[in-house]
Amino acid sequence: MLHVDPIFAATSGIPSSVAAATSAAVPSLAAGGEATPPPFTISAVLTETRLDSWLALSLVLAAGIYLYGVHRLRIRGDRWPVARTVFFLGPGLGGIALVTVSGLHAYDTALLSVHMIQHMVLSMVSPIFLALGAPMTLALRTLPVGPRKRLLAIVHSRLARVYSFPLVAFAIFVVNPFALYFTDLYRFTLEHAWAHELVHAHFIMTGCVFFWPLLGLDPLPGRWPYPARALLMLLSVPFHTVLGLTIMQSTTLFGGDWYPSLGLTWADPRDDQVLAGGILWAGGEFVSVTMLAVLVVQWVKQSEREARRIDRELDRQEARERAAESTA
């Protein structure tokens, strides 16, 4: 079907009615060559779901491998906490699928607010629950001796120690969004689908590297004591506030003329950018404060366990002294 550009029609004498009819018959195209999505509704999110991406296949494989490991433990007679499985498969892998495989993916280059929802889930929400699933601990308990030694060698390698060191991970976690949104890199990811997918994967990796050492369930190197972890999490709280407010108050549209060029009649790019900044601000504050509370609870429980251990040791020492006195 022939597509008539409205500007060409206005300058070449083509009747406006014909141009309007032709434009209505053919969906507008984004700069990347993909049809712009329909108005953002719940039904549209459900109907735009896709299952043919490499990320969907990766999620299915990760879930299958995790469940196979749990199955191996049960056959061997070992227990694995059900909560860990629920955390890893539900909010962990499920959260990633919710924002990348569902119909939300159709709007991640059309609405900055949807992209911010993806940003929050991929970098902050899902990594926390993936860490609570303790997949590395599961792998170490189920793998044969050879692969287990290789996995430990990778985890304790110099590169892993540097990359997972809390201060390094914190710096990467904080700098990444500013490097993405305040440079031409964000526009590049909008124009190239592979770059946009790569940013998604980078969000997940950055979140995992930052949150896994803080939660401390898996045997990762460079683990800090709980007071230092809580302090580091507290320092990250203002970060999302600053970034969110900066986006809300910016007079320049992120991505340049990308969003206006889509010609969406049902969304205003400037209003959507304000909404995106608010999502980043409120969501970041909520997740950071919740994570800080989780660390405090873990800290208290560890102190209680340590106190019980000391009490048991004192009881055993007292029993040995009484036995020695009775023998004498």
C-alpha positions as a Markdown table, in Angstrom:
| # | Residue | x | y | z |
|---|---|---|---|---|
| 1 | Met | 0.0 | 0.0 | 0.0 |
| 2 | Leu | 1.3 | 3.5 | -0.9 |
| 3 | His | 2.2 | 5.7 | 2.0 |
| 4 | Val | 1.8 | 9.4 | 1.4 |
| 5 | Asp | 3.9 | 11.6 | 3.6 |
| 6 | Pro | 1.8 | 14.5 | 5.0 |
| 7 | Ile | 4.5 | 17.1 | 4.4 |
| 8 | Phe | 4.9 | 15.9 | 0.8 |
| 9 | Ala | 1.2 | 16.0 | 0.3 |
| 10 | Ala | 1.0 | 19.6 | 1.6 |
| 11 | Thr | 3.6 | 20.8 | -0.9 |
| 12 | Ser | 2.6 | 18.8 | -3.9 |
| 13 | Gly | -1.1 | 19.6 | -4.2 |
| 14 | Ile | -2.5 | 16.3 | -3.0 |
| 15 | Pro | -5.9 | 16.9 | -1.4 |
| 16 | Ser | -5.7 | 16.8 | 2.4 |
| 17 | Ser | -8.6 | 14.4 | 2.6 |
| 18 | Val | -6.7 | 11.8 | 0.5 |
| 19 | Ala | -3.6 | 12.3 | 2.6 |
| 20 | Ala | -5.5 | 12.0 | 5.8 |
| 21 | Ala | -7.2 | 8.8 | 4.6 |
| 22 | Thr | -3.9 | 7.3 | 3.5 |
| 23 | Ser | -2.2 | 8.2 | 6.8 |
| 24 | Ala | -5.1 | 6.7 | 8.7 |
| 25 | Ala | -4.9 | 3.4 | 6.7 |
| 26 | Val | -1.2 | 3.0 | 7.3 |
| 27 | Pro | 0.2 | 2.9 | 10.8 |
| 28 | Ser | 2.9 | 5.5 | 11.4 |
| 29 | Leu | 6.5 | 4.3 | 11.6 |
| 30 | Ala | 9.1 | 5.1 | 14.2 |
| 31 | Ala | 12.5 | 6.0 | 13.2 |
| 32 | Gly | 13.6 | 2.5 | 13.9 |
| 33 | Gly | 11.2 | 1.2 | 11.2 |
| 34 | Glu | 8.7 | -0.4 | 13.7 |
| 35 | Ala | 5.0 | 0.6 | 13.7 |
| 36 | Thr | 4.1 | 2.8 | 16.7 |
| 37 | Pro | 2.0 | 1.1 | 19.2 |
| 38 | Pro | -1.7 | 1.7 | 19.8 |
| 39 | Pro | -2.9 | 3.8 | 22.8 |
| 40 | Phe | -1.6 | 2.6 | 26.1 |
| 41 | Thr | -4.3 | 0.4 | 27.7 |
| 42 | Ile | -4.4 | -2.8 | 29.7 |
| 43 | Ser | -5.8 | -4.7 | 26.8 |
| 44 | Ala | -3.1 | -3.4 | 24.5 |
| 45 | Val | -0.4 | -4.5 | 27.0 |
| 46 | Leu | -1.9 | -8.0 | 27.0 |
| 47 | Thr | -2.3 | -8.3 | 23.2 |
| 48 | Glu | 1.2 | -7.0 | 22.5 |
| 49 | Thr | 2.9 | -9.8 | 24.5 |
| 50 | Arg | 5.8 | -11.6 | 22.6 |
| 51 | Leu | 7.5 | -14.9 | 23.3 |
| 52 | Asp | 10.0 | -15.0 | 20.5 |
| 53 | Ser | 12.9 | -12.8 | 22.0 |
| 54 | Trp | 16.2 | -14.1 | 23.2 |
| 55 | Leu | 15.4 | -12.7 | 26.6 |
| 56 | Ala | 12.3 | -14.9 | 26.9 |
| 57 | Leu | 14.3 | -18.0 | 26.0 |
| 58 | Ser | 16.9 | -17.0 | 28.6 |
| 59 | Leu | 14.3 | -16.7 | 31.3 |
| 60 | Val | 12.8 | -20.1 | 30.5 |
| 61 | Leu | 16.2 | -21.7 | 30.6 |
| 62 | Ala | 17.1 | -20.0 | 33.9 |
| 63 | Ala | 13.9 | -21.2 | 35.5 |
| 64 | Gly | 14.4 | -24.7 | 34.1 |
| 65 | Ile | 17.9 | -25.0 | 35.4 |
| 66 | Tyr | 16.9 | -23.6 | 38.9 |
| 67 | Leu | 14.0 | -26.1 | 39.2 |
| 68 | Tyr | 16.2 | -28.9 | 38.1 |
| 69 | Gly | 18.7 | -28.0 | 40.9 |
| 70 | Val | 15.9 | -28.0 | 43.4 |
| 71 | His | 14.7 | -31.4 | 42.1 |
| 72 | Arg | 18.2 | -32.8 | 42.4 |
| 73 | Leu | 18.4 | -31.7 | 46.1 |
| 74 | Arg | 15.0 | -33.3 | 46.9 |
| 75 | Ile | 16.0 | -36.6 | 45.2 |
| 76 | Arg | 19.1 | -36.6 | 47.4 |
| 77 | Gly | 17.0 | -36.0 | 50.5 |
| 78 | Asp | 18.1 | -32.4 | 51.1 |
| 79 | Arg | 15.8 | -29.5 | 51.8 |
| 80 | Trp | 15.7 | -26.3 | 49.9 |
| 81 | Pro | 13.6 | -23.4 | 51.3 |
| 82 | Val | 10.4 | -22.9 | 49.3 |
| 83 | Ala | 10.6 | -19.2 | 49.8 |
| 84 | Arg | 13.8 | -19.0 | 47.9 |
| 85 | Thr | 12.3 | -20.8 | 44.9 |
| 86 | Val | 9.2 | -18.5 | 45.0 |
| 87 | Phe | 11.4 | -15.4 | 45.2 |
| 88 | Phe | 13.7 | -16.5 | 42.3 |
| 89 | Leu | 10.9 | -17.6 | 40.0 |
| 90 | Gly | 8.2 | -15.1 | 41.0 |
| 91 | Pro | 9.4 | -11.5 | 41.5 |
| 92 | Gly | 12.9 | -12.4 | 40.2 |
| 93 | Leu | 12.5 | -14.0 | 36.8 |
| 94 | Gly | 8.8 | -13.1 | 36.6 |
| 95 | Gly | 9.5 | -9.5 | 37.2 |
| 96 | Ile | 11.9 | -9.4 | 34.3 |
| 97 | Ala | 9.4 | -11.2 | 32.1 |
| 98 | Leu | 6.7 | -8.7 | 33.1 |
| 99 | Val | 8.5 | -5.7 | 31.8 |
| 100 | Thr | 10.3 | -7.2 | 28.8 |
| 101 | Val | 8.2 | -10.1 | 27.4 |
| 102 | Ser | 4.7 | -8.7 | 28.1 |
| 103 | Gly | 3.1 | -6.0 | 26.0 |
| 104 | Leu | 5.1 | -3.3 | 27.9 |
| 105 | His | 8.0 | -4.0 | 25.5 |
| 106 | Ala | 5.9 | -2.4 | 22.7 |
| 107 | Tyr | 5.9 | 0.9 | 24.5 |
| 108 | Asp | 9.5 | 1.0 | 25.9 |
| 109 | Thr | 10.7 | 3.1 | 23.0 |
| 110 | Ala | 7.4 | 5.1 | 22.6 |
| 111 | Leu | 7.0 | 6.2 | 26.3 |
| 112 | Leu | 9.8 | 7.2 | 28.6 |
| 113 | Ser | 7.6 | 6.4 | 31.6 |
| 114 | Val | 7.4 | 2.8 | 30.5 |
| 115 | His | 11.1 | 2.7 | 30.0 |
| 116 | Met | 11.5 | 4.0 | 33.6 |
| 117 | Ile | 9.3 | 1.2 | 34.9 |
| 118 | Gln | 11.6 | -1.3 | 33.1 |
| 119 | His | 14.6 | 0.5 | 34.6 |
| 120 | Met | 13.3 | 0.2 | 38.1 |
| 121 | Val | 12.3 | -3.5 | 37.8 |
| 122 | Leu | 15.4 | -4.6 | 36.0 |
| 123 | Ser | 17.9 | -2.8 | 38.1 |
| 124 | Met | 16.3 | -2.8 | 41.6 |
| 125 | Val | 13.3 | -5.1 | 42.1 |
| 126 | Ser | 14.2 | -8.3 | 40.2 |
| 127 | Pro | 17.9 | -8.4 | 41.3 |
| 128 | Ile | 16.9 | -8.3 | 45.0 |
| 129 | Phe | 14.6 | -11.3 | 44.6 |
| 130 | Leu | 17.1 | -13.1 | 42.4 |
| 131 | Ala | 19.6 | -12.7 | 45.2 |
| 132 | Leu | 17.1 | -13.9 | 47.8 |
| 133 | Gly | 16.7 | -17.1 | 45.6 |
| 134 | Ala | 20.4 | -17.9 | 46.3 |
| 135 | Pro | 21.1 | -19.5 | 42.9 |
| 136 | Met | 24.8 | -19.7 | 43.5 |
| 137 | Thr | 24.4 | -21.6 | 46.7 |
| 138 | Leu | 22.0 | -24.0 | 44.9 |
| 139 | Ala | 24.6 | -24.5 | 42.1 |
| 140 | Leu | 27.3 | -25.3 | 44.6 |
| 141 | Arg | 25.1 | -27.9 | 46.4 |
| 142 | Thr | 24.1 | -29.7 | 43.2 |
| 143 | Leu | 27.1 | -29.4 | 40.8 |
| 144 | Pro | 29.7 | -32.2 | 40.5 |
| 145 | Val | 33.1 | -31.6 | 42.0 |
| 146 | Gly | 34.8 | -30.4 | 38.8 |
| 147 | Pro | 32.2 | -27.7 | 37.8 |
| 148 | Arg | 31.8 | -26.7 | 41.4 |
| 149 | Lys | 35.5 | -25.9 | 41.6 |
| 150 | Arg | 35.4 | -24.0 | 38.4 |
| 151 | Leu | 32.5 | -21.9 | 39.6 |
| 152 | Leu | 34.3 | -21.1 | 42.8 |
| 153 | Ala | 37.4 | -20.1 | 40.9 |
| 154 | Ile | 35.3 | -17.7 | 38.8 |
| 155 | Val | 33.5 | -16.3 | 41.9 |
| 156 | His | 36.8 | -15.7 | 43.7 |
| 157 | Ser | 38.8 | -14.5 | 40.7 |
| 158 | Arg | 40.4 | -11.1 | 40.8 |
| 159 | Leu | 37.9 | -9.7 | 38.2 |
| 160 | Ala | 35.0 | -10.8 | 40.3 |
| 161 | Arg | 36.5 | -9.4 | 43.4 |
| 162 | Val | 37.0 | -6.0 | 41.9 |
| 163 | Tyr | 33.6 | -5.9 | 40.1 |
| 164 | Ser | 31.6 | -7.1 | 43.1 |
| 165 | Phe | 33.5 | -4.9 | 45.7 |
| 166 | Pro | 30.7 | -2.9 | 47.3 |
| 167 | Leu | 32.2 | 0.5 | 46.6 |
| 168 | Val | 32.9 | -0.4 | 42.9 |
| 169 | Ala | 29.4 | -1.8 | 42.5 |
| 170 | Phe | 27.9 | 1.2 | 44.1 |
| 171 | Ala | 29.7 | 3.6 | 41.8 |
| 172 | Ile | 28.6 | 1.6 | 38.7 |
| 173 | Phe | 25.0 | 1.5 | 40.0 |
| 174 | Val | 24.9 | 5.3 | 40.6 |
| 175 | Val | 26.8 | 6.5 | 37.5 |
| 176 | Asn | 25.1 | 4.2 | 34.9 |
| 177 | Pro | 21.7 | 6.1 | 34.7 |
| 178 | Phe | 23.4 | 9.5 | 34.4 |
| 179 | Ala | 25.7 | 8.2 | 31.7 |
| 180 | Leu | 22.7 | 6.7 | 29.8 |
| 181 | Tyr | 20.2 | 9.5 | 30.0 |
| 182 | Phe | 22.4 | 12.6 | 29.9 |
| 183 | Thr | 24.4 | 11.6 | 26.8 |
| 184 | Asp | 23.6 | 10.6 | 23.2 |
| 185 | Leu | 23.7 | 7.0 | 24.3 |
| 186 | Tyr | 20.0 | 6.9 | 25.2 |
| 187 | Arg | 19.0 | 8.2 | 21.7 |
| 188 | Phe | 21.3 | 5.5 | 20.2 |
| 189 | Thr | 19.4 | 2.8 | 22.2 |
| 190 | Leu | 16.1 | 4.1 | 20.9 |
| 191 | Glu | 17.2 | 3.9 | 17.3 |
| 192 | His | 18.8 | 0.4 | 17.6 |
| 193 | Ala | 16.8 | -2.5 | 19.0 |
| 194 | Trp | 19.9 | -4.6 | 19.8 |
| 195 | Ala | 21.3 | -1.7 | 21.9 |
| 196 | His | 18.1 | -1.3 | 23.8 |
| 197 | Glu | 18.1 | -5.0 | 24.6 |
| 198 | Leu | 21.7 | -4.8 | 25.7 |
| 199 | Val | 20.8 | -2.0 | 28.1 |
| 200 | His | 18.2 | -4.2 | 29.6 |
| 201 | Ala | 20.7 | -6.9 | 30.2 |
| 202 | His | 23.1 | -4.3 | 31.6 |
| 203 | Phe | 20.5 | -3.1 | 34.1 |
| 204 | Ile | 20.0 | -6.7 | 35.4 |
| 205 | Met | 23.7 | -7.3 | 35.7 |
| 206 | Thr | 24.4 | -4.0 | 37.5 |
| 207 | Gly | 21.5 | -4.6 | 39.9 |
| 208 | Cys | 22.7 | -8.1 | 40.7 |
| 209 | Val | 26.3 | -7.0 | 41.3 |
| 210 | Phe | 25.1 | -4.2 | 43.7 |
| 211 | Phe | 22.4 | -6.1 | 45.7 |
| 212 | Trp | 23.8 | -9.6 | 45.9 |
| 213 | Pro | 26.8 | -8.7 | 48.2 |
| 214 | Leu | 24.5 | -6.6 | 50.3 |
| 215 | Leu | 22.0 | -9.4 | 51.0 |
| 216 | Gly | 24.8 | -11.9 | 51.6 |
| 217 | Leu | 23.0 | -15.2 | 51.0 |
| 218 | Asp | 25.4 | -16.5 | 48.3 |
| 219 | Pro | 29.1 | -17.0 | 49.1 |
| 220 | Leu | 30.4 | -13.9 | 47.3 |
| 221 | Pro | 33.8 | -12.4 | 48.0 |
| 222 | Gly | 34.3 | -9.0 | 49.6 |
| 223 | Arg | 31.3 | -9.2 | 51.9 |
| 224 | Trp | 31.0 | -6.3 | 54.3 |
| 225 | Pro | 29.5 | -6.4 | 57.8 |
| 226 | Tyr | 25.9 | -5.4 | 58.2 |
| 227 | Pro | 26.5 | -1.8 | 59.5 |
| 228 | Ala | 28.6 | -1.0 | 56.4 |
| 229 | Arg | 26.0 | -2.6 | 54.1 |
| 230 | Ala | 23.2 | -0.5 | 55.7 |
| 231 | Leu | 25.3 | 2.6 | 55.4 |
| 232 | Leu | 26.0 | 2.0 | 51.7 |
| 233 | Met | 22.3 | 1.4 | 51.1 |
| 234 | Leu | 21.5 | 4.6 | 53.0 |
| 235 | Leu | 23.8 | 6.5 | 50.7 |
| 236 | Ser | 22.0 | 5.3 | 47.7 |
| 237 | Val | 18.6 | 6.8 | 48.8 |
| 238 | Pro | 19.2 | 10.4 | 47.7 |
| 239 | Phe | 20.5 | 9.2 | 44.3 |
| 240 | His | 17.1 | 8.4 | 42.8 |
| 241 | Thr | 15.6 | 11.5 | 44.3 |
| 242 | Val | 18.2 | 13.7 | 42.5 |
| 243 | Leu | 17.9 | 11.8 | 39.2 |
| 244 | Gly | 14.1 | 11.8 | 39.3 |
| 245 | Leu | 13.8 | 15.5 | 40.1 |
| 246 | Thr | 16.3 | 16.3 | 37.4 |
| 247 | Ile | 14.3 | 14.4 | 34.8 |
| 248 | Met | 11.0 | 16.0 | 36.0 |
| 249 | Gln | 12.4 | 19.6 | 35.9 |
| 250 | Ser | 14.4 | 19.2 | 32.7 |
| 251 | Thr | 13.3 | 21.5 | 29.9 |
| 252 | Thr | 15.0 | 19.3 | 27.3 |
| 253 | Leu | 13.3 | 16.1 | 26.1 |
| 254 | Phe | 15.3 | 13.0 | 26.6 |
| 255 | Gly | 16.1 | 11.3 | 23.2 |
| 256 | Gly | 15.9 | 14.7 | 21.4 |
| 257 | Asp | 13.1 | 14.7 | 18.8 |
| 258 | Trp | 12.6 | 11.0 | 19.0 |
| 259 | Tyr | 9.3 | 11.0 | 20.9 |
| 260 | Pro | 7.8 | 14.0 | 19.1 |
| 261 | Ser | 8.7 | 12.4 | 15.8 |
| 262 | Leu | 6.5 | 9.4 | 16.6 |
| 263 | Gly | 3.4 | 11.6 | 16.4 |
| 264 | Leu | 1.5 | 9.9 | 19.2 |
| 265 | Thr | -1.9 | 11.7 | 19.5 |
| 266 | Trp | -2.6 | 10.0 | 22.8 |
| 267 | Ala | 0.6 | 10.9 | 24.7 |
| 268 | Asp | 2.4 | 14.2 | 25.3 |
| 269 | Pro | 6.2 | 13.7 | 25.4 |
| 270 | Arg | 6.8 | 16.4 | 28.0 |
| 271 | Asp | 4.1 | 15.3 | 30.3 |
| 272 | Asp | 5.3 | 11.7 | 29.9 |
| 273 | Gln | 8.8 | 12.7 | 30.9 |
| 274 | Val | 7.5 | 14.4 | 34.1 |
| 275 | Leu | 5.7 | 11.1 | 34.9 |
| 276 | Ala | 8.9 | 9.1 | 34.2 |
| 277 | Gly | 10.9 | 11.2 | 36.6 |
| 278 | Gly | 8.2 | 10.8 | 39.2 |
| 279 | Ile | 8.3 | 7.0 | 38.8 |
| 280 | Leu | 12.0 | 6.9 | 39.2 |
| 281 | Trp | 11.9 | 9.2 | 42.2 |
| 282 | Ala | 9.1 | 7.4 | 44.1 |
| 283 | Gly | 10.0 | 3.9 | 43.0 |
| 284 | Gly | 13.7 | 4.4 | 43.9 |
| 285 | Glu | 12.9 | 5.8 | 47.3 |
| 286 | Phe | 10.5 | 3.0 | 48.1 |
| 287 | Val | 12.9 | 0.2 | 47.0 |
| 288 | Ser | 15.9 | 1.8 | 48.8 |
| 289 | Val | 14.0 | 2.3 | 52.1 |
| 290 | Thr | 12.6 | -1.2 | 51.9 |
| 291 | Met | 16.0 | -2.7 | 51.2 |
| 292 | Leu | 17.4 | -0.8 | 54.1 |
| 293 | Ala | 14.8 | -2.2 | 56.4 |
| 294 | Val | 15.6 | -5.7 | 55.1 |
| 295 | Leu | 19.3 | -5.2 | 56.0 |
| 296 | Val | 18.4 | -4.0 | 59.5 |
| 297 | Val | 16.2 | -7.1 | 60.0 |
| 298 | Gln | 19.0 | -9.3 | 58.8 |
| 299 | Trp | 21.5 | -7.5 | 61.1 |
| 300 | Val | 19.2 | -8.0 | 64.1 |
| 301 | Lys | 18.8 | -11.7 | 63.3 |
| 302 | Gln | 22.5 | -12.2 | 62.9 |
| 303 | Ser | 23.1 | -10.6 | 66.3 |
| 304 | Glu | 20.5 | -12.8 | 67.9 |
| 305 | Arg | 22.1 | -15.9 | 66.3 |
| 306 | Glu | 25.5 | -14.8 | 67.5 |
| 307 | Ala | 24.2 | -14.2 | 71.0 |
| 308 | Arg | 22.6 | -17.7 | 71.1 |
| 309 | Arg | 25.9 | -19.2 | 69.9 |
| 310 | Ile | 27.9 | -17.5 | 72.6 |
| 311 | Asp | 25.3 | -18.6 | 75.2 |
| 312 | Arg | 25.6 | -22.2 | 74.1 |
| 313 | Glu | 29.4 | -22.0 | 74.2 |
| 314 | Leu | 29.3 | -20.6 | 77.7 |
| 315 | Asp | 26.9 | -23.3 | 78.8 |
| 316 | Arg | 29.2 | -26.0 | 77.4 |
| 317 | Gln | 32.2 | -24.4 | 79.1 |
| 318 | Glu | 30.3 | -24.2 | 82.4 |
| 319 | Ala | 29.3 | -27.9 | 82.1 |
| 320 | Arg | 32.9 | -28.9 | 81.5 |
| 321 | Glu | 34.0 | -27.0 | 84.6 |
| 322 | Arg | 31.3 | -28.7 | 86.7 |
| 323 | Ala | 32.3 | -32.1 | 85.4 |
| 324 | Ala | 36.0 | -31.4 | 86.2 |
| 325 | Glu | 35.1 | -30.3 | 89.7 |
| 326 | Ser | 32.9 | -33.3 | 90.4 |
| 327 | Thr | 35.7 | -35.6 | 89.1 |
| 328 | Ala | 38.3 | -33.9 | 91.4 |
